[in-house]
Amino acid sequence: MSQIIALASVLLGSFCLTNVRRLSEVWSLLCLSIKLKTGL
């Protein structure tokens, strides 16, 4: 049982990491576009 929980937590952790990376990329792109729009 503990092995299943450990495996699930590892999978969940990697999933959250990839999501955070994707979110930060989208956020930086949004900030860039906002800066360009306000700069013009």
KELO-837307 format. One line per field, with one value per residue (C-alpha): y, z, x; residue number from 1; residue in three letters. Coordinates in nm, 4 decimals. Last residue first. Example, Ala and Ser with C-alpha at 12.3 -4.5 7.8 and 13.67 -1.06 7.14 Angstrom:
yy = [-0.1060,-0.4500];
zz = [0.7140,0.7800];
xx = [1.3670,1.2300];
n = [2,1];
res = [Ser,Ala];
# end
This chain:
yy = [5.1420,5.0579,4.9609,4.6978,4.5673,4.5434,4.3598,4.1163,4.0438,3.9972,3.7486,3.5562,3.5440,3.4101,3.1430,3.0213,3.0303,2.8266,2.5652,2.5240,2.5041,2.2371,2.0347,2.0516,1.9633,1.6498,1.5531,1.5856,1.3954,1.1070,1.0998,1.1175,0.8306,0.6134,0.6754,0.5976,0.2745,0.1724,0.2446,0.0000];
zz = [-2.8246,-2.4837,-2.3375,-2.6072,-2.5917,-2.2113,-2.2238,-2.4848,-2.2704,-1.9532,-2.1343,-2.2662,-1.9148,-1.7785,-2.0502,-1.9707,-1.5952,-1.6471,-1.8571,-1.5906,-1.3162,-1.5138,-1.5659,-1.1940,-1.0940,-1.3120,-1.1704,-0.8158,-0.8923,-1.0404,-0.7380,-0.4988,-0.6810,-0.6683,-0.2954,-0.2302,-0.4311,-0.2403,0.0924,0.0000];
xx = [0.3961,0.5453,0.2061,0.1495,0.5071,0.4999,0.1659,0.3022,0.6080,0.4025,0.1773,0.4783,0.6263,0.2950,0.2682,0.6207,0.5510,0.2333,0.4164,0.6864,0.4227,0.2350,0.5538,0.6300,0.2720,0.2813,0.6224,0.4866,0.1661,0.3643,0.5962,0.2993,0.1250,0.4369,0.4792,0.1117,0.1360,0.4507,0.2769,0.0000];
n = [40,39,38,37,36,35,34,33,32,31,30,29,28,27,26,25,24,23,22,21,20,19,18,17,16,15,14,13,12,11,10,9,8,7,6,5,4,3,2,1];
res = [Leu,Gly,Thr,Lys,Leu,Lys,Ile,Ser,Leu,Cys,Leu,Leu,Ser,Trp,Val,Glu,Ser,Leu,Arg,Arg,Val,Asn,Thr,Leu,Cys,Phe,Ser,Gly,Leu,Leu,Val,Ser,Ala,Leu,Ala,Ile,Ile,Gln,Ser,Met];
# end
